[in-house]
Amino acid sequence: MNIDKNAIFEKINKMLDEDDVVLFMKGDADFPQCGFSANVVGILNYFNINFKSFNVLEDDELRQGIKDFSNWPTVPQVYIKKEFIGGSDILREIAESGEIEDILKEKKIKYSVSTQSTS
Amino acid sequence: MPMPIDILTSLIKDGLPDAICEIEDLKGDENHYHAKIKSSKFNGLNKVQQHQLVYSLLGKHMGTTLHALKLTTISEPIINKG
């Protein structure tokens, strides 16, 4: 696919400017269309983090563009304050280790740990 | 299009000769793997960089030939965070 990288990178930068926590995913937050994306939505919800999600399945340019932008071949991808945090595996790891709370505190992102069951 | 486990293993081993690599075929379909990789090449890299290193070894296969790869990367020596 021949796409204008500058244009899509500019668009992604704008997306990252507008929200502190941005998730690029397959499907939307209410209806993820991939297990890995669902996993990340589950983690962000568990910590009650406000985030903005973009569905790459609705935008082929974004789907390829975000992979090039992050140098990361898969979706989902999580950004916090314009920094790439990782995909599904890394989110799960840092959620389990508690490291995610250090990152959220350092980046001054509001969160709280849900008392609801996550199962 | 699936990727046999030995090809996946050799792509990783070629790039990380000291790697201790455990690969599990999660669905038995040669298309959804979990790779646990321990290598000194991960030392000093954060997790994003460690995964990027593995992805770079797989090149264009990732997301095309290979649908899903769950990654666990471990640097060496292991720092036990308790």
N, CA and C atoms of all chains as a GROMACS GRO file, in nm:
protein
  603
    1MET      N    1   0.084  -0.119   0.000
    1MET     CA    2   0.000   0.000   0.000
    1MET      C    3   0.088   0.125   0.000
    2ASN      N    4   0.055   0.214  -0.087
    2ASN     CA    5   0.133   0.337  -0.098
    2ASN      C    6   0.062   0.449  -0.023
    3ILE      N    7   0.115   0.485   0.090
    3ILE     CA    8   0.048   0.591   0.164
    3ILE      C    9   0.145   0.705   0.192
    4ASP      N   10   0.088   0.820   0.212
    4ASP     CA   11   0.168   0.937   0.243
    4ASP      C   12   0.203   0.933   0.392
    5LYS      N   13   0.326   0.890   0.418
    5LYS     CA   14   0.367   0.871   0.558
    5LYS      C   15   0.362   1.000   0.638
    6ASN      N   16   0.405   1.109   0.575
    6ASN     CA   17   0.406   1.235   0.650
    6ASN      C   18   0.267   1.273   0.695
    7ALA      N   19   0.171   1.255   0.604
    7ALA     CA   20   0.034   1.293   0.638
    7ALA      C   21  -0.021   1.208   0.752
    8ILE      N   22   0.003   1.078   0.745
    8ILE     CA   23  -0.053   0.992   0.849
    8ILE      C   24   0.023   1.012   0.982
    9PHE      N   25   0.154   1.035   0.974
    9PHE     CA   26   0.230   1.060   1.098
    9PHE      C   27   0.181   1.190   1.165
   10GLU      N   28   0.151   1.288   1.081
   10GLU     CA   29   0.101   1.414   1.134
   10GLU      C   30  -0.034   1.394   1.204
   11LYS      N   31  -0.116   1.310   1.139
   11LYS     CA   32  -0.247   1.279   1.196
   11LYS      C   33  -0.231   1.207   1.331
   12ILE      N   34  -0.138   1.112   1.336
   12ILE     CA   35  -0.116   1.038   1.461
   12ILE      C   36  -0.064   1.132   1.570
   13ASN      N   37   0.029   1.218   1.534
   13ASN     CA   38   0.080   1.314   1.633
   13ASN      C   39  -0.032   1.399   1.690
   14LYS      N   40  -0.126   1.436   1.604
   14LYS     CA   41  -0.239   1.517   1.648
   14LYS      C   42  -0.327   1.435   1.745
   15MET      N   43  -0.349   1.310   1.711
   15MET     CA   44  -0.428   1.222   1.800
   15MET      C   45  -0.363   1.213   1.938
   16LEU      N   46  -0.230   1.202   1.938
   16LEU     CA   47  -0.158   1.186   2.064
   16LEU      C   48  -0.154   1.317   2.143
   17ASP      N   49  -0.162   1.430   2.070
   17ASP     CA   50  -0.164   1.561   2.136
   17ASP      C   51  -0.295   1.581   2.212
   18GLU      N   52  -0.402   1.526   2.156
   18GLU     CA   53  -0.534   1.559   2.207
   18GLU      C   54  -0.576   1.484   2.333
   19ASP      N   55  -0.519   1.367   2.353
   19ASP     CA   56  -0.557   1.290   2.473
   19ASP      C   57  -0.433   1.234   2.542
   20ASP      N   58  -0.441   1.226   2.675
   20ASP     CA   59  -0.326   1.176   2.752
   20ASP      C   60  -0.302   1.028   2.728
   21VAL      N   61  -0.411   0.951   2.725
   21VAL     CA   62  -0.396   0.806   2.706
   21VAL      C   63  -0.471   0.768   2.578
   22VAL      N   64  -0.396   0.714   2.485
   22VAL     CA   65  -0.453   0.681   2.355
   22VAL      C   66  -0.428   0.533   2.326
   23LEU      N   67  -0.535   0.465   2.285
   23LEU     CA   68  -0.524   0.324   2.250
   23LEU      C   69  -0.562   0.305   2.104
   24PHE      N   70  -0.470   0.248   2.028
   24PHE     CA   71  -0.500   0.208   1.892
   24PHE      C   72  -0.536   0.060   1.897
   25MET      N   73  -0.653   0.025   1.849
   25MET     CA   74  -0.703  -0.111   1.871
   25MET      C   75  -0.785  -0.160   1.753
   26LYS      N   76  -0.820  -0.288   1.760
   26LYS     CA   77  -0.911  -0.344   1.662
   26LYS      C   78  -1.050  -0.351   1.726
   27GLY      N   79  -1.144  -0.281   1.664
   27GLY     CA   80  -1.277  -0.267   1.722
   27GLY      C   81  -1.280  -0.143   1.809
   28ASP      N   82  -1.387  -0.127   1.886
   28ASP     CA   83  -1.389  -0.013   1.977
   28ASP      C   84  -1.393  -0.062   2.121
   29ALA      N   85  -1.381   0.031   2.213
   29ALA     CA   86  -1.363  -0.007   2.353
   29ALA      C   87  -1.482  -0.089   2.405
   30ASP      N   88  -1.601  -0.062   2.352
   30ASP     CA   89  -1.718  -0.138   2.396
   30ASP      C   90  -1.728  -0.273   2.326
   31PHE      N   91  -1.662  -0.284   2.213
   31PHE     CA   92  -1.674  -0.408   2.138
   31PHE      C   93  -1.542  -0.438   2.066
   32PRO      N   94  -1.442  -0.479   2.143
   32PRO     CA   95  -1.312  -0.511   2.082
   32PRO      C   96  -1.328  -0.630   1.986
   33GLN      N   97  -1.254  -0.625   1.876
   33GLN     CA   98  -1.268  -0.732   1.778
   33GLN      C   99  -1.143  -0.818   1.770
   34CYS      N  100  -1.070  -0.824   1.881
   34CYS     CA  101  -0.950  -0.905   1.886
   34CYS      C  102  -0.918  -0.925   2.034
   35GLY      N  103  -0.876  -1.045   2.068
   35GLY     CA  104  -0.851  -1.077   2.208
   35GLY      C  105  -0.744  -0.990   2.272
   36PHE      N  106  -0.641  -0.954   2.193
   36PHE     CA  107  -0.534  -0.872   2.248
   36PHE      C  108  -0.585  -0.732   2.279
   37SER      N  109  -0.667  -0.678   2.189
   37SER     CA  110  -0.726  -0.546   2.213
   37SER      C  111  -0.818  -0.551   2.334
   38ALA      N  112  -0.897  -0.658   2.346
   38ALA     CA  113  -0.988  -0.672   2.459
   38ALA      C  114  -0.909  -0.676   2.590
   39ASN      N  115  -0.796  -0.743   2.587
   39ASN     CA  116  -0.710  -0.754   2.704
   39ASN      C  117  -0.664  -0.615   2.751
   40VAL      N  118  -0.622  -0.531   2.656
   40VAL     CA  119  -0.573  -0.397   2.693
   40VAL      C  120  -0.688  -0.311   2.744
   41VAL      N  121  -0.803  -0.317   2.679
   41VAL     CA  122  -0.920  -0.242   2.727
   41VAL      C  123  -0.952  -0.284   2.870
   42GLY      N  124  -0.946  -0.415   2.896
   42GLY     CA  125  -0.974  -0.466   3.029
   42GLY      C  126  -0.879  -0.409   3.133
   43ILE      N  127  -0.750  -0.399   3.099
   43ILE     CA  128  -0.651  -0.345   3.193
   43ILE      C  129  -0.676  -0.196   3.218
   44LEU      N  130  -0.699  -0.121   3.111
   44LEU     CA  131  -0.722   0.024   3.128
   44LEU      C  132  -0.849   0.047   3.211
   45ASN      N  133  -0.951  -0.034   3.188
   45ASN     CA  134  -1.074  -0.020   3.266
   45ASN      C  135  -1.053  -0.060   3.412
   46TYR      N  136  -0.972  -0.162   3.433
   46TYR     CA  137  -0.946  -0.207   3.569
   46TYR      C  138  -0.887  -0.093   3.653
   47PHE      N  139  -0.800  -0.015   3.590
   47PHE     CA  140  -0.738   0.098   3.660
   47PHE      C  141  -0.820   0.227   3.646
   48ASN      N  142  -0.941   0.213   3.586
   48ASN     CA  143  -1.028   0.329   3.565
   48ASN      C  144  -0.954   0.445   3.499
   49ILE      N  145  -0.881   0.414   3.397
   49ILE     CA  146  -0.805   0.515   3.325
   49ILE      C  147  -0.893   0.568   3.211
   50ASN      N  148  -0.902   0.701   3.203
   50ASN     CA  149  -0.971   0.761   3.089
   50ASN      C  150  -0.884   0.748   2.966
   51PHE      N  151  -0.939   0.694   2.861
   51PHE     CA  152  -0.858   0.685   2.740
   51PHE      C  153  -0.943   0.706   2.616
   52LYS      N  154  -0.873   0.739   2.511
   52LYS     CA  155  -0.939   0.757   2.382
   52LYS      C  156  -0.894   0.641   2.295
   53SER      N  157  -0.988   0.574   2.229
   53SER     CA  158  -0.947   0.465   2.142
   53SER      C  159  -0.976   0.496   1.996
   54PHE      N  160  -0.890   0.443   1.912
   54PHE     CA  161  -0.910   0.454   1.767
   54PHE      C  162  -0.914   0.314   1.709
   55ASN      N  163  -1.014   0.290   1.626
   55ASN     CA  164  -1.032   0.158   1.565
   55ASN      C  165  -0.956   0.153   1.432
   56VAL      N  166  -0.848   0.077   1.429
   56VAL     CA  167  -0.767   0.073   1.306
   56VAL      C  168  -0.838  -0.005   1.195
   57LEU      N  169  -0.936  -0.085   1.232
   57LEU     CA  170  -1.007  -0.162   1.129
   57LEU      C  171  -1.092  -0.071   1.040
   58GLU      N  172  -1.116   0.051   1.090
   58GLU     CA  173  -1.197   0.145   1.011
   58GLU      C  174  -1.110   0.237   0.928
   59ASP      N  175  -0.981   0.221   0.937
   59ASP     CA  176  -0.891   0.316   0.870
   59ASP      C  177  -0.761   0.244   0.830
   60ASP      N  178  -0.755   0.202   0.704
   60ASP     CA  179  -0.639   0.126   0.656
   60ASP      C  180  -0.508   0.204   0.667
   61GLU      N  181  -0.517   0.335   0.642
   61GLU     CA  182  -0.396   0.418   0.652
   61GLU      C  183  -0.343   0.421   0.794
   62LEU      N  184  -0.437   0.433   0.888
   62LEU     CA  185  -0.398   0.435   1.029
   62LEU      C  186  -0.344   0.298   1.071
   63ARG      N  187  -0.407   0.194   1.020
   63ARG     CA  188  -0.368   0.057   1.056
   63ARG      C  189  -0.222   0.031   1.022
   64GLN      N  190  -0.181   0.073   0.902
   64GLN     CA  191  -0.040   0.057   0.864
   64GLN      C  192   0.045   0.168   0.926
   65GLY      N  193  -0.010   0.290   0.928
   65GLY     CA  194   0.065   0.406   0.972
   65GLY      C  195   0.111   0.395   1.117
   66ILE      N  196   0.027   0.343   1.204
   66ILE     CA  197   0.063   0.335   1.346
   66ILE      C  198   0.176   0.234   1.367
   67LYS      N  199   0.178   0.130   1.282
   67LYS     CA  200   0.286   0.031   1.292
   67LYS      C  201   0.420   0.094   1.255
   68ASP      N  202   0.417   0.175   1.149
   68ASP     CA  203   0.540   0.243   1.106
   68ASP      C  204   0.581   0.348   1.209
   69PHE      N  205   0.482   0.420   1.257
   69PHE     CA  206   0.506   0.530   1.351
   69PHE      C  207   0.576   0.479   1.478
   70SER      N  208   0.528   0.365   1.529
   70SER     CA  209   0.579   0.312   1.655
   70SER      C  210   0.694   0.213   1.634
   71ASN      N  211   0.719   0.176   1.510
   71ASN     CA  212   0.812   0.066   1.482
   71ASN      C  213   0.770  -0.057   1.562
   72TRP      N  214   0.644  -0.091   1.547
   72TRP     CA  215   0.582  -0.197   1.625
   72TRP      C  216   0.482  -0.266   1.532
   73PRO      N  217   0.498  -0.397   1.508
   73PRO     CA  218   0.423  -0.458   1.398
   73PRO      C  219   0.281  -0.499   1.429
   74THR      N  220   0.237  -0.478   1.553
   74THR     CA  221   0.105  -0.529   1.587
   74THR      C  222   0.018  -0.421   1.654
   75VAL      N  223  -0.108  -0.446   1.654
   75VAL     CA  224  -0.208  -0.364   1.724
   75VAL      C  225  -0.274  -0.458   1.824
   76PRO      N  226  -0.304  -0.421   1.945
   76PRO     CA  227  -0.316  -0.287   2.001
   76PRO      C  228  -0.182  -0.220   2.038
   77GLN      N  229  -0.190  -0.088   2.053
   77GLN     CA  230  -0.076  -0.009   2.099
   77GLN      C  231  -0.128   0.099   2.195
   78VAL      N  232  -0.056   0.114   2.303
   78VAL     CA  233  -0.097   0.214   2.403
   78VAL      C  234   0.007   0.326   2.412
   79TYR      N  235  -0.043   0.448   2.408
   79TYR     CA  236   0.042   0.566   2.429
   79TYR      C  237  -0.004   0.641   2.553
   80ILE      N  238   0.090   0.683   2.635
   80ILE     CA  239   0.058   0.771   2.747
   80ILE      C  240   0.143   0.896   2.734
   81LYS      N  241   0.075   1.010   2.726
   81LYS     CA  242   0.140   1.139   2.706
   81LYS      C  243   0.245   1.130   2.596
   82LYS      N  244   0.204   1.077   2.485
   82LYS     CA  245   0.283   1.069   2.362
   82LYS      C  246   0.397   0.968   2.367
   83GLU      N  247   0.407   0.896   2.478
   83GLU     CA  248   0.512   0.794   2.483
   83GLU      C  249   0.451   0.656   2.458
   84PHE      N  250   0.514   0.580   2.370
   84PHE     CA  251   0.466   0.446   2.343
   84PHE      C  252   0.497   0.355   2.462
   85ILE      N  253   0.392   0.298   2.520
   85ILE     CA  254   0.408   0.215   2.640
   85ILE      C  255   0.420   0.067   2.603
   86GLY      N  256   0.345   0.024   2.503
   86GLY     CA  257   0.357  -0.114   2.460
   86GLY      C  258   0.228  -0.168   2.404
   87GLY      N  259   0.232  -0.298   2.374
   87GLY     CA  260   0.115  -0.369   2.326
   87GLY      C  261   0.057  -0.453   2.438
   88SER      N  262  -0.018  -0.553   2.398
   88SER     CA  263  -0.093  -0.633   2.494
   88SER      C  264  -0.004  -0.704   2.597
   89ASP      N  265   0.105  -0.765   2.550
   89ASP     CA  266   0.191  -0.842   2.643
   89ASP      C  267   0.255  -0.752   2.748
   90ILE      N  268   0.304  -0.637   2.703
   90ILE     CA  269   0.372  -0.545   2.796
   90ILE      C  270   0.272  -0.487   2.895
   91LEU      N  271   0.154  -0.452   2.845
   91LEU     CA  272   0.052  -0.399   2.936
   91LEU      C  273   0.018  -0.501   3.046
   92ARG      N  274   0.004  -0.626   3.005
   92ARG     CA  275  -0.029  -0.729   3.103
   92ARG      C  276   0.086  -0.744   3.204
   93GLU      N  277   0.209  -0.743   3.152
   93GLU     CA  278   0.326  -0.758   3.241
   93GLU      C  279   0.334  -0.645   3.342
   94ILE      N  280   0.320  -0.521   3.293
   94ILE     CA  281   0.336  -0.408   3.387
   94ILE      C  282   0.215  -0.393   3.478
   95ALA      N  283   0.100  -0.445   3.433
   95ALA     CA  284  -0.017  -0.444   3.522
   95ALA      C  285   0.003  -0.544   3.635
   96GLU      N  286   0.056  -0.662   3.600
   96GLU     CA  287   0.078  -0.766   3.702
   96GLU      C  288   0.189  -0.727   3.799
   97SER      N  289   0.293  -0.662   3.747
   97SER     CA  290   0.407  -0.628   3.832
   97SER      C  291   0.379  -0.502   3.915
   98GLY      N  292   0.279  -0.426   3.876
   98GLY     CA  293   0.249  -0.302   3.945
   98GLY      C  294   0.322  -0.182   3.887
   99GLU      N  295   0.411  -0.210   3.793
   99GLU     CA  296   0.489  -0.103   3.730
   99GLU      C  297   0.400   0.001   3.662
  100ILE      N  298   0.283  -0.044   3.617
  100ILE     CA  299   0.192   0.048   3.549
  100ILE      C  300   0.156   0.166   3.640
  101GLU      N  301   0.145   0.139   3.770
  101GLU     CA  302   0.109   0.248   3.862
  101GLU      C  303   0.222   0.350   3.873
  102ASP      N  304   0.346   0.301   3.865
  102ASP     CA  305   0.459   0.395   3.866
  102ASP      C  306   0.454   0.486   3.744
  103ILE      N  307   0.424   0.424   3.629
  103ILE     CA  308   0.418   0.501   3.505
  103ILE      C  309   0.304   0.604   3.512
  104LEU      N  310   0.188   0.560   3.563
  104LEU     CA  311   0.073   0.650   3.571
  104LEU      C  312   0.101   0.766   3.666
  105LYS      N  313   0.166   0.735   3.777
  105LYS     CA  314   0.199   0.842   3.873
  105LYS      C  315   0.298   0.939   3.811
  106GLU      N  316   0.401   0.882   3.750
  106GLU     CA  317   0.507   0.966   3.692
  106GLU      C  318   0.448   1.057   3.584
  107LYS      N  319   0.354   1.004   3.508
  107LYS     CA  320   0.296   1.083   3.399
  107LYS      C  321   0.172   1.161   3.444
  108LYS      N  322   0.143   1.152   3.574
  108LYS     CA  323   0.032   1.228   3.632
  108LYS      C  324  -0.101   1.196   3.562
  109ILE      N  325  -0.126   1.068   3.545
  109ILE     CA  326  -0.253   1.022   3.489
  109ILE      C  327  -0.341   0.975   3.604
  110LYS      N  328  -0.466   1.024   3.604
  110LYS     CA  329  -0.557   0.983   3.712
  110LYS      C  330  -0.600   0.837   3.693
  111TYR      N  331  -0.596   0.763   3.803
  111TYR     CA  332  -0.643   0.625   3.795
  111TYR      C  333  -0.689   0.582   3.934
  112SER      N  334  -0.765   0.474   3.938
  112SER     CA  335  -0.798   0.412   4.065
  112SER      C  336  -0.817   0.264   4.036
  113VAL      N  337  -0.790   0.183   4.135
  113VAL     CA  338  -0.804   0.040   4.110
  113VAL      C  339  -0.947  -0.001   4.137
  114SER      N  340  -1.003  -0.062   4.036
  114SER     CA  341  -1.142  -0.106   4.043
  114SER      C  342  -1.158  -0.212   4.148
  115THR      N  343  -1.271  -0.202   4.220
  115THR     CA  344  -1.297  -0.307   4.319
  115THR      C  345  -1.384  -0.418   4.261
  116GLN      N  346  -1.430  -0.394   4.137
  116GLN     CA  347  -1.513  -0.496   4.073
  116GLN      C  348  -1.427  -0.614   4.031
  117SER      N  349  -1.490  -0.729   4.026
  117SER     CA  350  -1.420  -0.848   3.978
  117SER      C  351  -1.385  -0.829   3.831
  118THR      N  352  -1.266  -0.875   3.794
  118THR     CA  353  -1.225  -0.860   3.654
  118THR      C  354  -1.245  -0.989   3.576
  119SER      N  355  -1.295  -1.092   3.645
  119SER     CA  356  -1.306  -1.220   3.576
  119SER      C  357  -1.427  -1.220   3.481
  120MET      N  358  -0.157  -1.754   0.691
  120MET     CA  359  -0.051  -1.848   0.654
  120MET      C  360   0.035  -1.880   0.776
  121PRO      N  361   0.046  -2.004   0.815
  121PRO     CA  362   0.117  -2.036   0.938
  121PRO      C  363   0.269  -2.040   0.923
  122MET      N  364   0.337  -2.049   1.035
  122MET     CA  365   0.483  -2.058   1.035
  122MET      C  366   0.523  -2.174   1.128
  123PRO      N  367   0.593  -2.275   1.073
  123PRO     CA  368   0.635  -2.386   1.159
  123PRO      C  369   0.724  -2.339   1.274
  124ILE      N  370   0.714  -2.407   1.384
  124ILE     CA  371   0.783  -2.366   1.506
  124ILE      C  372   0.936  -2.365   1.487
  125ASP      N  373   0.989  -2.457   1.406
  125ASP     CA  374   1.136  -2.461   1.391
  125ASP      C  375   1.187  -2.341   1.311
  126ILE      N  376   1.105  -2.289   1.220
  126ILE     CA  377   1.146  -2.170   1.146
  126ILE      C  378   1.145  -2.048   1.239
  127LEU      N  379   1.041  -2.038   1.318
  127LEU     CA  380   1.033  -1.930   1.416
  127LEU      C  381   1.153  -1.937   1.512
  128THR      N  382   1.182  -2.058   1.560
  128THR     CA  383   1.296  -2.075   1.651
  128THR      C  384   1.425  -2.033   1.584
  129SER      N  385   1.446  -2.072   1.460
  129SER     CA  386   1.574  -2.041   1.397
  129SER      C  387   1.587  -1.892   1.368
  130LEU      N  388   1.477  -1.825   1.336
  130LEU     CA  389   1.483  -1.680   1.315
  130LEU      C  390   1.529  -1.610   1.444
  131ILE      N  391   1.477  -1.658   1.556
  131ILE     CA  392   1.514  -1.597   1.685
  131ILE      C  393   1.658  -1.632   1.721
  132LYS      N  394   1.692  -1.759   1.704
  132LYS     CA  395   1.827  -1.805   1.740
  132LYS      C  396   1.936  -1.743   1.652
  133ASP      N  397   1.905  -1.719   1.524
  133ASP     CA  398   2.002  -1.656   1.435
  133ASP      C  399   2.038  -1.517   1.483
  134GLY      N  400   1.938  -1.445   1.534
  134GLY     CA  401   1.960  -1.308   1.576
  134GLY      C  402   2.011  -1.298   1.719
  135LEU      N  403   1.975  -1.397   1.800
  135LEU     CA  404   2.014  -1.396   1.942
  135LEU      C  405   2.079  -1.531   1.975
  136PRO      N  406   2.206  -1.548   1.936
  136PRO     CA  407   2.269  -1.680   1.948
  136PRO      C  408   2.270  -1.734   2.092
  137ASP      N  409   2.274  -1.645   2.191
  137ASP     CA  410   2.281  -1.694   2.330
  137ASP      C  411   2.142  -1.718   2.390
  138ALA      N  412   2.040  -1.701   2.308
  138ALA     CA  413   1.905  -1.704   2.363
  138ALA      C  414   1.864  -1.843   2.412
  139ILE      N  415   1.798  -1.842   2.526
  139ILE     CA  416   1.728  -1.962   2.571
  139ILE      C  417   1.582  -1.934   2.537
  140CYS      N  418   1.528  -2.022   2.456
  140CYS     CA  419   1.403  -1.991   2.390
  140CYS      C  420   1.304  -2.105   2.410
  141GLU      N  421   1.191  -2.072   2.467
  141GLU     CA  422   1.085  -2.172   2.486
  141GLU      C  423   0.966  -2.124   2.405
  142ILE      N  424   0.926  -2.204   2.309
  142ILE     CA  425   0.812  -2.160   2.227
  142ILE      C  426   0.698  -2.260   2.240
  143GLU      N  427   0.581  -2.204   2.262
  143GLU     CA  428   0.463  -2.288   2.279
  143GLU      C  429   0.362  -2.252   2.169
  144ASP      N  430   0.312  -2.353   2.103
  144ASP     CA  431   0.208  -2.332   2.002
  144ASP      C  432   0.073  -2.330   2.074
  145LEU      N  433   0.019  -2.210   2.093
  145LEU     CA  434  -0.095  -2.193   2.183
  145LEU      C  435  -0.222  -2.260   2.134
  146LYS      N  436  -0.239  -2.263   2.004
  146LYS     CA  437  -0.364  -2.319   1.952
  146LYS      C  438  -0.340  -2.444   1.868
  147GLY      N  439  -0.216  -2.487   1.859
  147GLY     CA  440  -0.186  -2.603   1.776
  147GLY      C  441  -0.208  -2.577   1.628
  148ASP      N  442  -0.199  -2.450   1.588
  148ASP     CA  443  -0.225  -2.417   1.447
  148ASP      C  444  -0.105  -2.353   1.377
  149GLU      N  445   0.011  -2.354   1.445
  149GLU     CA  446   0.134  -2.292   1.392
  149GLU      C  447   0.112  -2.144   1.359
  150ASN      N  448   0.021  -2.081   1.427
  150ASN     CA  449  -0.011  -1.943   1.395
  150ASN      C  450  -0.027  -1.854   1.518
  151HIS      N  451  -0.038  -1.917   1.633
  151HIS     CA  452  -0.049  -1.842   1.759
  151HIS      C  453   0.053  -1.899   1.857
  152TYR      N  454   0.161  -1.826   1.876
  152TYR     CA  455   0.268  -1.877   1.961
  152TYR      C  456   0.289  -1.791   2.084
  153HIS      N  457   0.345  -1.852   2.184
  153HIS     CA  458   0.399  -1.777   2.296
  153HIS      C  459   0.548  -1.809   2.303
  154ALA      N  460   0.630  -1.709   2.286
  154ALA     CA  461   0.775  -1.729   2.293
  154ALA      C  462   0.828  -1.664   2.419
  155LYS      N  463   0.897  -1.746   2.499
  155LYS     CA  464   0.968  -1.695   2.617
  155LYS      C  465   1.114  -1.695   2.581
  156ILE      N  466   1.176  -1.579   2.583
  156ILE     CA  467   1.313  -1.569   2.536
  156ILE      C  468   1.399  -1.500   2.641
  157LYS      N  469   1.508  -1.566   2.673
  157LYS     CA  470   1.602  -1.507   2.768
  157LYS      C  471   1.734  -1.486   2.694
  158SER      N  472   1.784  -1.365   2.698
  158SER     CA  473   1.909  -1.337   2.626
  158SER      C  474   1.981  -1.219   2.689
  159SER      N  475   2.113  -1.222   2.684
  159SER     CA  476   2.190  -1.109   2.735
  159SER      C  477   2.176  -0.987   2.644
  160LYS      N  478   2.132  -1.010   2.521
  160LYS     CA  479   2.111  -0.898   2.427
  160LYS      C  480   1.998  -0.804   2.474
  161PHE      N  481   1.917  -0.852   2.566
  161PHE     CA  482   1.810  -0.767   2.619
  161PHE      C  483   1.859  -0.676   2.731
  162ASN      N  484   1.978  -0.703   2.780
  162ASN     CA  485   2.029  -0.623   2.892
  162ASN      C  486   2.034  -0.475   2.855
  163GLY      N  487   1.987  -0.394   2.944
  163GLY     CA  488   1.994  -0.250   2.921
  163GLY      C  489   1.883  -0.196   2.832
  164LEU      N  490   1.798  -0.285   2.781
  164LEU     CA  491   1.686  -0.239   2.699
  164LEU      C  492   1.558  -0.242   2.782
  165ASN      N  493   1.470  -0.146   2.757
  165ASN     CA  494   1.340  -0.156   2.823
  165ASN      C  495   1.254  -0.257   2.747
  166LYS      N  496   1.136  -0.286   2.799
  166LYS     CA  497   1.054  -0.393   2.741
  166LYS      C  498   1.015  -0.365   2.597
  167VAL      N  499   0.981  -0.238   2.571
  167VAL     CA  500   0.945  -0.203   2.434
  167VAL      C  501   1.062  -0.234   2.341
  168GLN      N  502   1.182  -0.194   2.382
  168GLN     CA  503   1.300  -0.218   2.299
  168GLN      C  504   1.331  -0.366   2.284
  169GLN      N  505   1.308  -0.443   2.393
  169GLN     CA  506   1.332  -0.588   2.387
  169GLN      C  507   1.237  -0.653   2.285
  170HIS      N  508   1.111  -0.614   2.290
  170HIS     CA  509   1.015  -0.672   2.195
  170HIS      C  510   1.045  -0.625   2.054
  171GLN      N  511   1.085  -0.497   2.041
  171GLN     CA  512   1.119  -0.447   1.908
  171GLN      C  513   1.235  -0.525   1.848
  172LEU      N  514   1.330  -0.564   1.934
  172LEU     CA  515   1.443  -0.643   1.886
  172LEU      C  516   1.396  -0.777   1.831
  173VAL      N  517   1.307  -0.842   1.902
  173VAL     CA  518   1.255  -0.972   1.854
  173VAL      C  519   1.176  -0.952   1.724
  174TYR      N  520   1.092  -0.848   1.723
  174TYR     CA  521   1.013  -0.822   1.601
  174TYR      C  522   1.106  -0.797   1.482
  175SER      N  523   1.217  -0.729   1.507
  175SER     CA  524   1.307  -0.698   1.396
  175SER      C  525   1.366  -0.826   1.337
  176LEU      N  526   1.384  -0.930   1.420
  176LEU     CA  527   1.437  -1.056   1.371
  176LEU      C  528   1.333  -1.127   1.282
  177LEU      N  529   1.208  -1.106   1.313
  177LEU     CA  530   1.102  -1.171   1.237
  177LEU      C  531   1.068  -1.093   1.110
  178GLY      N  532   1.111  -0.966   1.108
  178GLY     CA  533   1.093  -0.883   0.990
  178GLY      C  534   0.950  -0.882   0.942
  179LYS      N  535   0.936  -0.898   0.812
  179LYS     CA  536   0.802  -0.884   0.754
  179LYS      C  537   0.709  -1.001   0.787
  180HIS      N  538   0.764  -1.108   0.846
  180HIS     CA  539   0.678  -1.222   0.880
  180HIS      C  540   0.574  -1.187   0.985
  181MET      N  541   0.613  -1.095   1.074
  181MET     CA  542   0.525  -1.062   1.185
  181MET      C  543   0.400  -0.993   1.132
  182GLY      N  544   0.284  -1.049   1.166
  182GLY     CA  545   0.160  -0.989   1.120
  182GLY      C  546   0.119  -1.035   0.981
  183THR      N  547   0.209  -1.106   0.911
  183THR     CA  548   0.171  -1.160   0.780
  183THR      C  549   0.173  -1.312   0.788
  184THR      N  550   0.296  -1.370   0.778
  184THR     CA  551   0.306  -1.515   0.789
  184THR      C  552   0.260  -1.562   0.927
  185LEU      N  553   0.299  -1.482   1.024
  185LEU     CA  554   0.271  -1.520   1.162
  185LEU      C  555   0.163  -1.428   1.217
  186HIS      N  556   0.053  -1.487   1.258
  186HIS     CA  557  -0.059  -1.404   1.301
  186HIS      C  558  -0.038  -1.346   1.441
  187ALA      N  559  -0.003  -1.433   1.535
  187ALA     CA  560   0.002  -1.385   1.673
  187ALA      C  561   0.122  -1.443   1.747
  188LEU      N  562   0.194  -1.355   1.810
  188LEU     CA  563   0.309  -1.398   1.888
  188LEU      C  564   0.305  -1.326   2.022
  189LYS      N  565   0.282  -1.404   2.124
  189LYS     CA  566   0.286  -1.348   2.258
  189LYS      C  567   0.432  -1.356   2.302
  190LEU      N  568   0.483  -1.244   2.353
  190LEU     CA  569   0.626  -1.240   2.385
  190LEU      C  570   0.650  -1.220   2.534
  191THR      N  571   0.741  -1.299   2.587
  191THR     CA  572   0.793  -1.273   2.720
  191THR      C  573   0.944  -1.266   2.705
  192THR      N  574   1.000  -1.151   2.731
  192THR     CA  575   1.145  -1.138   2.715
  192THR      C  576   1.210  -1.117   2.851
  193ILE      N  577   1.321  -1.183   2.869
  193ILE     CA  578   1.390  -1.178   2.997
  193ILE      C  579   1.537  -1.147   2.970
  194SER      N  580   1.588  -1.044   3.037
  194SER     CA  581   1.729  -1.013   3.020
  194SER      C  582   1.810  -1.101   3.113
  195GLU      N  583   1.939  -1.096   3.097
  195GLU     CA  584   2.024  -1.182   3.178
  195GLU      C  585   2.140  -1.101   3.233
  196PRO      N  586   2.173  -1.097   3.358
  196PRO     CA  587   2.110  -1.178   3.461
  196PRO      C  588   1.971  -1.126   3.497
  197ILE      N  589   1.890  -1.213   3.548
  197ILE     CA  590   1.755  -1.174   3.586
  197ILE      C  591   1.762  -1.091   3.714
  198ILE      N  592   1.698  -0.977   3.709
  198ILE     CA  593   1.691  -0.897   3.831
  198ILE      C  594   1.559  -0.932   3.900
  199ASN      N  595   1.573  -0.987   4.015
  199ASN     CA  596   1.453  -1.027   4.087
  199ASN      C  597   1.395  -0.907   4.161
  200LYS      N  598   1.278  -0.866   4.113
  200LYS     CA  599   1.216  -0.749   4.174
  200LYS      C  600   1.139  -0.786   4.300
  201GLY      N  601   1.139  -0.913   4.333
  201GLY     CA  602   1.069  -0.956   4.453
  201GLY      C  603   0.920  -0.940   4.438
   0.00000   0.00000   0.00000
